[in-house]
């Protein structure tokens, strides 16, 4: 099969189109003919080597987690899906490789594709949808009347999280550039802050939840200060915590490393009587099924900026790296 691979770590490294053997079909796997694949920031970070301490990938390796396609084979113990099903997924760390013609995925990481979405739209959803769900529903348990601050509202996670937070009944604040104010308002943002000209710390106060996605430690500290007592900052960019290390089943010394890395921010959060949590999305088909229901009900709509053909996967990466995409970038494999 045709697939893109990474030959070595590096920020300037290009992906290489090559011929690979088809992936192995395990007894609990569905074998999917890939139609479309979503591009995510985690793909860039893995290629760069930013996560190789915690997720070591031996080059050459494949990238890509988000996928939409059709089941063409099933493992002997698969019970949830059948040949011909249209599905989507954000595959687990052990199943990377959606920038390819085929992928084999554990059935527990898969859900039926929303009937009202195209394959391209469906492939844009899984990672940002599950990230938002695990942050706002699972970790924060957002309730009607609470206040949620979603940073970078026009990005992939931001466009989904704003819609989910509004559905949960929250007042939603977000940051974006002036060019995207109308977009985030259309998604449900109540308070929109132009990050180029305004300081969110001077505008927001007593928030229940912050969904943090900026690498700047000063932004994280500001995020803690706008929380009410008992509020929670959920970070997608770190620093990683011992809880994250436990989730991945990492060795004791890596747990110790994460303890050191997160010690400072946890101390600051405790001093403010708030909580800091690092979220590293896990693949979860059941939750994706719940997201499907919201999409089919019209509660949440995908936001796609550009769709690139398979041969232009590197161009898709470059476009995502500009940081100017509105919503998601998608690759069409079929």
Backbone as numpy.savetxt, mean C-alpha at the origin, in Angstrom:
# Nx Ny Nz CAx CAy CAz Cx Cy Cz
7.88 -17.77 -19.53 7.04 -16.57 -19.53 7.91 -15.32 -19.53
7.34 -14.20 -19.98 8.03 -12.92 -19.93 7.84 -12.30 -18.55
8.91 -11.75 -17.99 8.85 -11.12 -16.68 9.97 -10.10 -16.54
9.73 -9.10 -15.72 10.78 -8.13 -15.40 11.48 -8.56 -14.12
12.81 -8.45 -14.12 13.60 -8.81 -12.94 14.54 -7.66 -12.57
14.97 -7.69 -11.30 15.99 -6.76 -10.81 17.29 -7.55 -10.70
18.33 -7.10 -11.39 19.60 -7.83 -11.40 20.51 -7.44 -10.23
20.33 -6.23 -9.72 21.09 -5.82 -8.55 20.40 -4.63 -7.90
20.64 -4.45 -6.61 20.05 -3.34 -5.88 20.62 -2.01 -6.39
19.77 -0.97 -6.33 20.26 0.36 -6.68 19.15 1.29 -7.12
19.24 2.56 -6.71 18.21 3.54 -7.04 18.13 3.83 -8.53
19.24 3.65 -9.24 19.25 3.96 -10.67 19.15 2.70 -11.52
18.94 1.56 -10.87 18.88 0.30 -11.61 17.58 0.18 -12.41
17.71 -0.31 -13.62 16.54 -0.57 -14.45 16.11 -2.02 -14.28
14.82 -2.27 -14.48 14.33 -3.63 -14.51 14.60 -4.23 -15.89
14.82 -5.52 -15.93 15.20 -6.18 -17.19 14.12 -7.18 -17.59
13.64 -7.06 -18.83 12.66 -8.01 -19.35 13.37 -9.28 -19.78
12.90 -10.40 -19.28 13.59 -11.66 -19.55 12.58 -12.80 -19.64
13.07 -13.98 -20.01 12.25 -15.19 -20.03 12.52 -16.00 -18.76
11.47 -16.33 -18.03 11.58 -17.13 -16.81 10.67 -18.34 -16.91
11.00 -19.35 -16.14 10.09 -20.50 -16.02 8.82 -20.03 -15.31
7.69 -20.64 -15.65 6.45 -20.31 -14.98 6.55 -20.64 -13.50
5.90 -19.86 -12.62 6.00 -20.11 -11.18 5.38 -21.45 -10.79
5.89 -22.02 -9.70 5.38 -23.30 -9.20 3.99 -23.12 -8.60
3.10 -24.06 -8.90 1.76 -24.05 -8.33 1.74 -24.97 -7.11
1.67 -24.37 -5.91 1.57 -25.16 -4.69 0.12 -25.56 -4.44
-0.10 -26.46 -3.49 -1.44 -27.03 -3.30 -2.49 -26.01 -2.86
-2.05 -24.93 -2.23 -3.00 -23.89 -1.78 -3.01 -22.66 -2.68
-2.36 -22.75 -3.84 -2.21 -21.60 -4.73 -3.24 -21.58 -5.85
-3.53 -20.35 -6.31 -4.21 -20.17 -7.58 -3.18 -19.63 -8.57
-3.25 -20.11 -9.79 -2.32 -19.71 -10.85 -3.04 -18.69 -11.72
-2.53 -17.47 -11.73 -3.24 -16.35 -12.34 -2.52 -15.87 -13.61
-3.29 -15.76 -14.67 -2.80 -15.08 -15.88 -2.96 -13.59 -15.64
-1.87 -12.88 -15.57 -1.87 -11.48 -15.17 -2.40 -10.60 -16.30
-3.35 -9.75 -15.95 -3.83 -8.75 -16.90 -3.18 -7.40 -16.62
-3.21 -6.99 -15.35 -2.68 -5.69 -14.95 -2.00 -5.79 -13.60
-1.06 -4.87 -13.37 -0.33 -4.83 -12.10 -0.19 -3.39 -11.64
-0.51 -3.16 -10.37 -0.33 -1.83 -9.80 1.12 -1.61 -9.39
1.58 -0.38 -9.53 2.96 -0.02 -9.13 2.88 0.72 -7.80
3.72 0.32 -6.86 3.69 0.91 -5.53 5.07 1.37 -5.09
5.08 2.31 -4.15 6.36 2.85 -3.65 7.22 1.74 -3.05
6.59 0.72 -2.44 7.36 -0.37 -1.85 8.22 -1.06 -2.90
7.74 -1.09 -4.16 8.55 -1.69 -5.23 9.84 -0.91 -5.44
9.73 0.40 -5.39 10.92 1.24 -5.53 11.88 1.01 -4.36
11.34 0.94 -3.16 12.18 0.77 -1.97 12.88 -0.59 -1.98
12.17 -1.62 -2.43 12.79 -2.95 -2.51 13.89 -2.97 -3.55
13.64 -2.34 -4.69 14.68 -2.26 -5.73 15.90 -1.49 -5.23
15.64 -0.40 -4.50 16.74 0.43 -3.99 17.57 -0.29 -2.94
16.98 -1.29 -2.28 17.68 -1.99 -1.21 17.37 -1.42 0.16
16.37 -0.51 0.26 16.04 0.13 1.53 15.53 -0.86 2.58
14.97 -2.00 2.13 14.40 -2.96 3.07 15.19 -4.27 3.14
16.40 -4.28 2.55 17.10 -5.56 2.45 17.56 -6.10 3.81
17.65 -5.25 4.82 17.99 -5.73 6.16 16.85 -6.62 6.69
15.60 -6.22 6.39 14.44 -6.93 6.92 13.79 -7.88 5.90
13.90 -7.54 4.62 13.35 -8.39 3.55 14.44 -8.64 2.51
15.40 -9.48 2.84 16.51 -9.72 1.91 16.05 -10.49 0.67
16.24 -9.90 -0.49 15.92 -10.55 -1.75 17.24 -10.77 -2.50
17.50 -11.98 -2.90 18.75 -12.29 -3.56 18.63 -12.04 -5.06
19.38 -11.06 -5.59 19.31 -10.81 -7.03 19.78 -12.02 -7.84
19.19 -12.25 -9.01 18.08 -11.48 -9.57 16.75 -11.86 -8.92
15.86 -10.87 -8.75 14.56 -11.16 -8.15 13.47 -10.37 -8.88
12.24 -10.82 -8.68 11.09 -10.15 -9.28 10.46 -9.17 -8.30
9.73 -8.22 -8.83 9.01 -7.24 -8.04 7.53 -7.25 -8.43
6.75 -6.54 -7.65 5.33 -6.38 -7.94 4.46 -7.18 -7.00
3.50 -6.51 -6.35 2.58 -7.18 -5.42 1.14 -7.11 -5.90
0.73 -5.98 -6.49 -0.66 -5.81 -6.89 -0.94 -6.44 -8.24
-2.05 -7.17 -8.33 -2.36 -7.88 -9.57 -3.86 -8.02 -9.75
-4.29 -8.01 -11.01 -5.65 -8.41 -11.39 -5.51 -9.32 -12.60
-6.26 -10.42 -12.58 -6.16 -11.36 -13.69 -7.19 -12.47 -13.58
-6.95 -13.54 -14.32 -7.89 -14.66 -14.40 -7.21 -15.94 -13.91
-7.91 -16.70 -13.08 -7.40 -17.98 -12.59 -7.43 -18.99 -13.73
-6.27 -19.59 -14.03 -6.23 -20.59 -15.11 -5.86 -21.99 -14.58
-5.38 -22.04 -13.33 -5.11 -23.34 -12.69 -5.31 -23.18 -11.19
-5.63 -24.24 -10.50 -5.77 -24.20 -9.05 -5.02 -25.37 -8.42
-4.46 -25.14 -7.23 -3.79 -26.19 -6.48 -4.79 -27.21 -5.97
-4.28 -28.36 -5.57 -5.15 -29.48 -5.18 -6.02 -29.20 -3.96
-5.61 -28.26 -3.09 -6.37 -27.97 -1.88 -7.13 -26.63 -1.94
-7.14 -26.00 -3.10 -7.85 -24.72 -3.25 -9.36 -24.96 -3.22
-10.07 -24.19 -2.39 -11.51 -24.36 -2.25 -12.31 -23.08 -2.53
-11.62 -21.93 -2.56 -12.34 -20.66 -2.67 -12.50 -20.16 -4.10
-11.69 -20.68 -5.02 -11.69 -20.17 -6.38 -11.69 -21.31 -7.39
-12.12 -20.97 -8.60 -12.16 -21.97 -9.67 -11.57 -21.36 -10.94
-11.23 -22.21 -11.89 -10.70 -21.75 -13.17 -11.71 -20.83 -13.84
-11.21 -19.69 -14.32 -12.07 -18.71 -14.97 -12.46 -17.54 -14.10
-12.24 -17.64 -12.77 -12.56 -16.53 -11.87 -11.68 -15.32 -12.16
-12.30 -14.15 -12.17 -11.54 -12.90 -12.25 -11.21 -12.47 -10.83
-9.93 -12.31 -10.53 -9.48 -12.07 -9.16 -8.52 -10.89 -9.09
-8.29 -10.43 -7.86 -7.24 -9.45 -7.62 -6.61 -9.74 -6.28
-5.39 -9.20 -6.09 -4.64 -9.54 -4.89 -3.47 -8.58 -4.70
-3.07 -8.43 -3.44 -1.75 -7.90 -3.13 -1.01 -9.06 -2.48
-0.12 -9.67 -3.24 0.50 -10.92 -2.81 1.45 -10.70 -1.64
1.71 -11.76 -0.89 2.59 -11.69 0.27 4.05 -11.54 -0.11
4.88 -11.34 0.91 6.31 -11.11 0.67 6.98 -12.29 -0.03
6.41 -13.49 0.11 7.00 -14.68 -0.49 6.49 -14.92 -1.90
5.61 -14.04 -2.39 4.99 -14.24 -3.70 5.12 -13.00 -4.58
6.21 -12.27 -4.48 6.41 -11.10 -5.32 6.53 -11.55 -6.78
6.15 -10.67 -7.70 6.35 -11.01 -9.10 5.16 -10.77 -10.00
4.46 -9.64 -9.82 3.29 -9.36 -10.66 3.66 -8.68 -11.98
4.92 -8.27 -12.13 5.35 -7.71 -13.42 5.78 -8.87 -14.30
4.82 -9.71 -14.60 5.07 -10.95 -15.33 3.76 -11.42 -15.96
3.86 -12.40 -16.84 2.66 -12.91 -17.51 1.82 -13.80 -16.60
2.47 -14.43 -15.62 1.76 -15.34 -14.72 2.31 -15.19 -13.30
1.44 -15.48 -12.33 1.90 -15.52 -10.94 1.06 -16.55 -10.18
1.70 -17.21 -9.22 1.03 -18.18 -8.37 0.91 -17.58 -6.98
-0.33 -17.54 -6.44 -0.58 -16.85 -5.18 -1.42 -17.73 -4.25
-1.09 -17.70 -2.96 -1.90 -18.42 -1.97 -3.34 -17.91 -2.02
-4.30 -18.83 -2.03 -5.70 -18.43 -2.17 -6.17 -17.51 -1.04
-5.53 -17.57 0.13 -5.92 -16.72 1.25 -5.52 -15.27 1.06
-4.74 -14.99 0.00 -4.32 -13.63 -0.29 -5.10 -13.04 -1.47
-6.11 -13.76 -1.94 -6.82 -13.42 -3.17 -8.29 -13.15 -2.87
-8.91 -12.27 -3.67 -10.36 -12.02 -3.61 -10.90 -11.91 -5.02
-12.20 -12.12 -5.17 -12.84 -11.92 -6.46 -12.79 -10.44 -6.82
-12.48 -10.16 -8.06 -12.40 -8.79 -8.55 -13.77 -8.11 -8.46
-13.81 -6.85 -8.02 -15.09 -6.13 -8.03 -15.70 -6.13 -9.44
-16.98 -6.46 -9.51 -17.63 -6.60 -10.82 -17.72 -5.29 -11.58
-17.71 -4.17 -10.87 -17.88 -2.88 -11.53 -16.55 -2.20 -11.88
-15.45 -2.92 -11.76 -14.14 -2.36 -12.11 -13.54 -3.10 -13.30
-12.77 -2.35 -14.10 -11.95 -2.98 -15.12 -10.76 -3.66 -14.45
-10.04 -4.48 -15.20 -8.84 -5.12 -14.65 -7.82 -4.07 -14.21
-7.67 -3.02 -15.03 -6.70 -1.98 -14.69 -7.09 -1.29 -13.38
-8.37 -0.98 -13.24 -8.84 -0.34 -12.01 -8.66 -1.26 -10.81
-8.98 -2.54 -10.99 -8.86 -3.50 -9.89 -7.43 -3.64 -9.42
-6.48 -3.66 -10.34 -5.08 -3.85 -9.95 -4.51 -2.65 -9.21
-5.21 -1.52 -9.27 -4.74 -0.32 -8.56 -5.12 -0.33 -7.08
-5.98 -1.25 -6.68 -6.60 -1.19 -5.36 -5.88 -1.94 -4.24
-5.42 -3.20 -4.44 -5.12 -4.06 -3.28 -4.18 -3.48 -2.23
-2.98 -3.05 -2.58 -2.04 -2.62 -1.55 -2.51 -1.36 -0.84
-2.98 -0.37 -1.60 -3.42 0.87 -0.94 -4.71 0.62 -0.17
-5.56 -0.27 -0.68 -6.79 -0.58 0.02 -6.54 -1.30 1.33
-5.69 -2.32 1.28 -5.38 -3.07 2.50 -4.61 -2.23 3.51
-3.71 -1.37 3.01 -2.98 -0.47 3.91 -3.96 0.44 4.65
-4.88 1.03 3.92 -5.86 1.93 4.52 -6.77 1.18 5.49
-7.20 0.00 5.10 -8.10 -0.80 5.94 -7.39 -1.20 7.24
-6.17 -1.69 7.13 -5.45 -2.14 8.31 -5.10 -0.97 9.23
-4.91 0.21 8.66 -4.63 1.40 9.48 -5.90 1.91 10.16
-6.94 2.15 9.39 -8.11 2.86 9.89 -9.15 1.97 10.56
-9.29 0.74 10.06 -10.28 -0.17 10.63 -9.67 -1.07 11.69
-8.57 -1.74 11.32 -7.99 -2.74 12.22 -7.22 -2.10 13.39
-6.33 -1.18 13.10 -5.50 -0.59 14.15 -6.20 0.55 14.89
-6.77 1.49 14.14 -7.33 2.69 14.77 -8.80 2.55 15.16
-9.50 1.60 14.52 -10.93 1.41 14.80 -11.67 2.74 14.74
-11.49 3.44 13.62 -12.07 4.78 13.47 -13.59 4.73 13.60
-14.12 5.66 14.41 -15.55 5.73 14.67 -16.14 7.05 14.15
-17.45 7.03 13.95 -18.15 8.22 13.50 -17.89 9.38 14.46
-17.57 10.54 13.89 -17.33 11.73 14.69 -15.87 11.97 15.04
-15.01 10.99 14.79 -13.58 11.18 15.06 -12.93 12.01 13.95
-11.70 12.44 14.23 -10.97 13.27 13.26 -9.72 12.51 12.80
-9.57 12.42 11.48 -8.46 11.67 10.88 -7.68 12.58 9.94
-6.36 12.59 10.09 -5.48 13.35 9.21 -4.74 12.38 8.30
-5.02 12.46 7.01 -4.37 11.61 6.00 -3.36 12.46 5.24
-2.10 12.16 5.41 -1.07 12.93 4.70 -1.01 12.51 3.23
-0.57 13.44 2.39 -0.40 13.17 0.95 -1.68 12.61 0.32
-2.73 13.42 0.40 -4.06 12.95 0.01 -4.23 12.59 -1.45
-3.38 13.11 -2.33 -3.55 12.81 -3.76 -2.73 11.60 -4.20
-2.00 10.98 -3.28 -1.21 9.80 -3.62 -2.05 8.53 -3.62
-1.40 7.40 -3.84 -2.10 6.13 -3.92 -2.86 5.78 -2.66
-2.17 5.75 -1.52 -2.83 5.45 -0.26 -3.79 6.58 0.12
-3.37 7.80 -0.09 -4.18 8.95 0.30 -5.55 8.97 -0.35
-5.61 8.73 -1.65 -6.89 8.79 -2.35 -7.85 7.72 -1.86
-7.32 6.56 -1.45 -8.17 5.50 -0.91 -8.54 5.80 0.54
-7.56 6.19 1.34 -7.78 6.39 2.78 -8.78 7.50 3.06
-8.76 8.56 2.27 -9.74 9.64 2.45 -11.16 9.09 2.29
-11.37 8.31 1.23 -12.71 7.76 0.98 -13.14 6.79 2.08
-12.20 5.97 2.56 -12.54 5.01 3.62 -12.84 5.73 4.93
-12.02 6.72 5.27 -12.24 7.47 6.52 -13.59 8.18 6.50
-13.96 8.74 5.35 -15.27 9.39 5.24 -16.39 8.38 5.40
-16.23 7.21 4.81 -17.23 6.15 4.94 -17.41 5.74 6.40
-16.31 5.77 7.16 -16.37 5.39 8.57 -16.96 6.50 9.44
-17.20 7.67 8.84 -17.86 8.75 9.56 -16.94 9.79 10.15
-15.68 9.78 9.74 -14.71 10.72 10.30 -14.71 12.05 9.57
-14.26 13.09 10.28 -13.87 14.35 9.64 -12.45 14.15 9.15
-12.20 14.46 7.87 -10.91 14.13 7.27 -10.16 15.38 6.84
-8.93 15.49 7.30 -8.02 16.54 6.86 -6.92 15.89 6.03
-6.38 16.63 5.07 -5.30 16.08 4.26 -4.38 17.20 3.78
-3.22 16.80 3.30 -2.28 17.72 2.66 -2.14 17.37 1.19
-1.94 18.38 0.37 -1.69 18.17 -1.05 -1.16 19.47 -1.62
-0.84 19.46 -2.91 -0.45 20.70 -3.57 -1.71 21.41 -4.07
-1.59 22.69 -4.41 -2.75 23.47 -4.84 -3.40 22.86 -6.08
-2.61 22.20 -6.93 -3.14 21.62 -8.17 -4.10 20.46 -7.90
-4.01 19.85 -6.71 -4.83 18.66 -6.42 -5.91 18.90 -5.37
-6.14 20.14 -5.03 -7.14 20.46 -4.00 -8.52 19.97 -4.41
-8.92 20.22 -5.65 -10.25 19.80 -6.10 -10.37 18.27 -6.07
-9.30 17.57 -6.43 -9.33 16.11 -6.42 -9.62 15.58 -5.02
-8.86 16.02 -4.03 -9.03 15.45 -2.68 -10.37 15.88 -2.06
-10.86 17.06 -2.44 -12.19 17.47 -1.96 -13.26 16.56 -2.56
-13.09 16.19 -3.82 -14.07 15.32 -4.48 -14.09 13.94 -3.86
-13.00 13.55 -3.21 -12.93 12.24 -2.55 -13.51 12.28 -1.14
-13.73 13.49 -0.62 -14.36 13.61 0.69 -13.57 14.38 1.73
-12.41 14.92 1.39 -11.62 15.66 2.37 -12.37 16.91 2.83
-12.45 17.09 4.14 -13.15 18.25 4.71 -12.22 19.45 4.85
-10.97 19.18 5.22 -9.97 20.24 5.43 -8.77 19.91 4.54
-8.42 20.84 3.67 -7.32 20.61 2.73 -6.23 21.65 2.97
-5.02 21.16 3.21 -3.89 22.02 3.53 -2.87 21.96 2.39
-2.53 23.10 1.84 -1.51 23.19 0.79 -0.15 23.10 1.49
0.51 21.94 1.35 1.73 21.71 2.11 2.87 22.65 1.71
2.75 23.28 0.54 3.81 24.18 0.08 3.73 25.56 0.74
2.53 25.93 1.16 2.36 27.28 1.72 1.81 27.29 3.14
1.35 26.13 3.64 0.76 26.09 4.97 1.42 25.03 5.85
1.37 25.25 7.15 1.91 24.31 8.13 0.74 23.63 8.83
0.58 22.33 8.62 -0.60 21.64 9.18 -0.64 21.70 10.70
0.51 21.85 11.36 0.52 21.88 12.82 -0.17 23.12 13.37
-0.19 24.19 12.59 -0.84 25.43 13.04 -2.34 25.42 12.76
-2.81 24.44 12.00 -4.21 24.39 11.58 -4.99 23.27 12.28
-4.33 22.13 12.48 -5.01 20.95 13.01 -4.72 20.77 14.49
-5.73 20.28 15.21 -5.60 20.10 16.65 -6.55 19.01 17.13
-6.09 18.25 18.11 -6.92 17.22 18.77 -7.45 16.16 17.81
-6.56 15.65 16.99 -6.95 14.59 16.04 -6.83 13.22 16.71
-7.71 12.33 16.29 -7.72 10.96 16.83 -6.67 10.09 16.16
-6.50 10.28 14.84 -5.61 9.43 14.06 -4.86 10.25 13.03
-3.58 9.95 12.89 -2.78 10.47 11.77 -2.27 9.28 10.97
-2.53 9.30 9.66 -1.94 8.31 8.76 -0.73 8.98 8.12
0.44 8.62 8.63 1.69 9.32 8.31 2.42 8.61 7.17
2.83 9.40 6.15 3.50 8.79 5.00 4.66 9.62 4.49
5.25 10.42 5.37 6.37 11.28 5.00 7.63 10.82 5.72
8.76 10.79 5.01 10.01 10.30 5.61 10.68 11.32 6.53
10.23 12.55 6.47 10.83 13.62 7.28 10.46 13.40 8.76
11.47 13.22 9.60 11.20 12.99 11.03 10.52 14.19 11.69
10.77 15.40 11.18 10.12 16.58 11.74 8.61 16.54 11.49
8.22 16.02 10.32 6.79 15.88 10.00 6.15 14.87 10.95
6.88 13.81 11.27 6.36 12.81 12.20 6.17 13.41 13.59
7.13 14.20 14.04 7.01 14.84 15.35 5.83 15.82 15.39
5.64 16.56 14.31 4.48 17.46 14.23 3.18 16.65 14.28
3.20 15.50 13.62 2.01 14.64 13.58 1.62 14.18 14.97
2.61 13.87 15.79 2.33 13.47 17.18 1.72 14.62 17.97
2.17 15.84 17.68 1.72 17.00 18.46 0.29 17.43 18.13
-0.23 17.04 16.97 -1.61 17.45 16.65 -2.62 16.42 17.15
-2.13 15.32 17.73 -3.03 14.29 18.25 -3.61 14.69 19.60
-4.81 14.25 19.86 -5.40 14.42 21.18 -4.78 13.39 22.12
-4.97 13.53 23.40 -4.50 12.53 24.36 -5.15 11.19 24.03
-4.33 10.15 23.90 -4.84 8.84 23.53 -4.90 8.60 22.03
-4.54 9.62 21.23 -4.56 9.49 19.77 -3.42 8.62 19.25
-3.49 8.29 17.98 -2.53 7.35 17.41 -1.98 7.84 16.08
-0.65 7.80 15.95 0.01 8.06 14.67 0.41 6.72 14.08
-0.09 6.44 12.89 0.22 5.20 12.19 1.10 5.56 11.00
2.34 5.10 11.03 3.30 5.48 10.01 3.52 4.37 8.98
3.57 4.77 7.72 3.86 3.83 6.64 5.32 3.89 6.23
6.06 4.85 6.79 7.44 5.06 6.36 8.47 4.78 7.45
8.01 4.48 8.64 8.95 4.16 9.71 9.08 5.28 10.72
9.95 5.05 11.72 10.86 3.91 11.83 10.16 2.60 12.16
10.72 1.46 11.69 10.13 0.16 12.01 10.24 -0.14 13.49
9.32 -0.94 13.99 9.23 -1.24 15.42 9.44 -2.73 15.68
9.67 -3.11 16.95 9.78 -4.53 17.28 8.52 -5.33 16.91
7.36 -4.68 16.98 6.12 -5.36 16.59 6.15 -5.75 15.12
6.72 -4.86 14.28 6.90 -5.16 12.86 7.84 -6.34 12.68
8.93 -6.36 13.45 9.90 -7.45 13.37 9.26 -8.78 13.75
8.39 -8.75 14.75 7.68 -9.96 15.17 6.73 -10.43 14.07
6.04 -9.48 13.44 5.11 -9.79 12.35 5.82 -10.54 11.22
7.05 -10.12 10.91 7.80 -10.75 9.83 8.58 -11.99 10.28
8.55 -12.26 11.60 9.29 -13.41 12.12 10.80 -13.23 12.03
11.27 -12.01 12.27 12.70 -11.72 12.14 13.49 -12.20 13.36
14.78 -12.34 13.17 15.67 -12.80 14.24 15.73 -11.79 15.37
16.17 -12.26 16.54 16.17 -11.43 17.74 17.00 -10.17 17.59
18.11 -10.27 16.85 18.99 -9.09 16.73 18.34 -8.02 15.84
17.49 -8.44 14.89 16.78 -7.46 14.07 15.65 -6.81 14.88
15.07 -7.59 15.78 14.09 -6.99 16.69 14.75 -5.93 17.55
15.99 -6.21 17.97 16.74 -5.24 18.77 17.05 -3.99 17.96
17.39 -4.18 16.68 17.65 -3.04 15.79 16.41 -2.15 15.67
15.25 -2.78 15.47 14.02 -1.99 15.35 13.67 -1.28 16.66
14.02 -1.91 17.78 13.79 -1.25 19.07 14.60 0.03 19.17
15.86 -0.05 18.74 16.72 1.13 18.78 16.22 2.21 17.82
15.81 1.78 16.61 15.37 2.73 15.59 14.11 3.48 16.01
13.22 2.81 16.72 11.93 3.42 17.07 11.89 3.99 18.49
12.99 3.85 19.22 13.00 4.27 20.62 12.66 5.75 20.80
13.27 6.60 19.97 13.07 8.05 20.10 11.63 8.47 19.88
11.04 8.01 18.79 9.67 8.43 18.47 8.68 7.84 19.47
8.95 6.63 19.95 8.05 6.04 20.94 8.09 6.82 22.26
9.27 7.30 22.62 9.40 8.11 23.83 8.61 9.41 23.71
8.73 10.05 22.53 8.01 11.31 22.30 6.51 11.08 22.32
6.07 9.98 21.73 4.64 9.66 21.72 4.13 9.42 23.15
4.91 8.69 23.93 4.50 8.39 25.31 4.41 9.66 26.15
5.36 10.57 25.92 5.38 11.84 26.66 4.12 12.65 26.37
3.59 12.53 25.15 2.39 13.26 24.75 1.11 12.46 25.01
1.28 11.29 25.64 0.17 10.37 25.90 -0.53 9.97 24.59
0.28 9.72 23.58 -0.21 9.24 22.29 0.49 7.92 21.96
0.13 7.34 20.84 0.69 6.05 20.45 1.29 6.13 19.06
2.46 5.50 18.88 3.08 5.41 17.56 3.07 3.96 17.11
2.62 3.74 15.87 2.58 2.40 15.29 3.15 2.44 13.89
4.01 1.48 13.56 4.51 1.34 12.20 3.70 0.25 11.51
3.15 0.56 10.34 2.32 -0.40 9.62 3.03 -0.87 8.36
3.22 -2.17 8.26 3.72 -2.80 7.03 2.62 -3.75 6.58
1.92 -3.35 5.51 0.74 -4.08 5.08 1.00 -5.57 4.90
0.04 -6.39 5.34 0.12 -7.82 5.10 -0.97 -8.22 4.09
-0.68 -9.20 3.28 -1.65 -9.69 2.31 -2.80 -10.37 3.05
-4.03 -10.07 2.65 -5.18 -10.57 3.38 -6.40 -10.59 2.46
-6.71 -11.77 1.91 -7.82 -11.89 0.98 -9.17 -11.59 1.57
-9.37 -11.95 2.84 -10.67 -11.72 3.49 -10.96 -10.22 3.58
-9.96 -9.44 4.00 -10.15 -7.99 4.07 -10.38 -7.40 2.68
-9.67 -7.94 1.69 -9.84 -7.46 0.32 -11.28 -7.74 -0.15
-11.85 -8.85 0.30 -13.24 -9.14 -0.01 -14.19 -8.11 0.57
-13.88 -7.61 1.78 -14.70 -6.57 2.39 -14.56 -5.25 1.62
-13.36 -4.99 1.12 -13.12 -3.80 0.29 -13.91 -3.92 -1.01
-13.96 -5.12 -1.58 -14.75 -5.36 -2.79 -16.19 -4.93 -2.60
-16.76 -5.25 -1.44 -18.15 -4.88 -1.16 -18.35 -3.38 -1.18
-17.39 -2.63 -0.61 -17.48 -1.17 -0.60 -17.37 -0.60 -2.02
-16.51 -1.21 -2.82 -16.33 -0.73 -4.20 -17.58 -1.02 -5.02
-18.13 -2.21 -4.88 -19.33 -2.56 -5.65 -20.54 -1.75 -5.21
-20.51 -1.26 -3.97 -21.59 -0.41 -3.47 -21.40 1.06 -3.87
-20.27 1.36 -4.51 -20.00 2.73 -4.95 -19.45 3.63 -3.88
-19.09 3.06 -2.72 -18.55 3.85 -1.61 -17.14 4.35 -1.92
-16.35 3.50 -2.55 -14.97 3.83 -2.88 -14.73 3.63 -4.37
-14.07 4.60 -4.97 -13.75 4.53 -6.40 -12.24 4.59 -6.59
-11.71 3.82 -7.55 -10.28 3.86 -7.81 -9.88 5.19 -8.45
-8.67 5.63 -8.17 -8.12 6.83 -8.80 -6.83 6.42 -9.51
-6.87 6.47 -10.82 -5.70 6.06 -11.62 -5.18 7.26 -12.41
-3.89 7.46 -12.35 -3.25 8.54 -13.09 -2.89 8.08 -14.50
-2.05 7.02 -14.60 -1.60 6.56 -15.91 -1.54 5.04 -15.97
-1.80 4.51 -17.16 -1.63 3.08 -17.43 -0.54 2.94 -18.48
0.50 2.17 -18.13 1.62 1.94 -19.04 1.55 0.53 -19.61
1.96 0.35 -20.87 2.06 -1.02 -21.41 3.21 -1.76 -20.73
3.13 -3.09 -20.75 4.11 -3.95 -20.08 5.55 -3.59 -20.44
5.78 -3.32 -21.72 7.14 -3.03 -22.18 7.71 -1.75 -21.57
6.83 -0.88 -21.06 7.26 0.39 -20.48 7.23 0.38 -18.95
7.50 -0.79 -18.37 7.50 -0.91 -16.91 8.51 0.04 -16.27
9.68 0.19 -16.88 10.67 1.12 -16.33 10.19 2.56 -16.36
9.45 2.91 -17.43 8.89 4.26 -17.51 7.84 4.47 -16.42
7.09 3.42 -16.11 6.11 3.51 -15.02 6.81 3.77 -13.69
7.92 3.08 -13.46 8.71 3.30 -12.25 9.20 4.74 -12.18
9.74 5.22 -13.29 10.28 6.59 -13.32 9.19 7.61 -13.04
8.00 7.36 -13.58 6.91 8.30 -13.36 6.50 8.31 -11.89
6.42 7.14 -11.27 6.07 7.08 -9.85 7.12 7.79 -9.01
8.39 7.68 -9.41 9.47 8.31 -8.65 9.39 9.83 -8.66
8.71 10.42 -9.64 8.60 11.88 -9.66 7.79 12.40 -8.49
6.94 11.52 -7.91 6.10 11.93 -6.78 4.93 12.79 -7.19
4.65 12.87 -8.48 3.58 13.75 -8.95 2.33 13.00 -9.40
2.32 11.69 -9.25 1.16 10.93 -9.72 -0.06 11.19 -8.84
-1.22 11.27 -9.47 -2.48 11.44 -8.76 -3.14 10.08 -8.67
-3.16 9.51 -7.49 -3.67 8.16 -7.36 -2.62 7.15 -7.78
-3.03 6.16 -8.56 -2.16 5.02 -8.86 -1.62 5.01 -10.29
-0.48 4.35 -10.41 0.13 4.03 -11.70 -0.03 2.53 -11.92
-0.44 2.15 -13.12 -0.75 0.76 -13.43 -0.02 0.31 -14.68
0.36 -0.97 -14.70 0.98 -1.58 -15.87 0.00 -2.60 -16.45
-0.23 -2.52 -17.73 -1.11 -3.47 -18.42 -0.25 -4.54 -19.08
-0.34 -5.76 -18.56 0.51 -6.85 -19.05 -0.09 -7.51 -20.29
-1.39 -7.78 -20.25 -2.04 -8.51 -21.34 -1.98 -7.74 -22.63
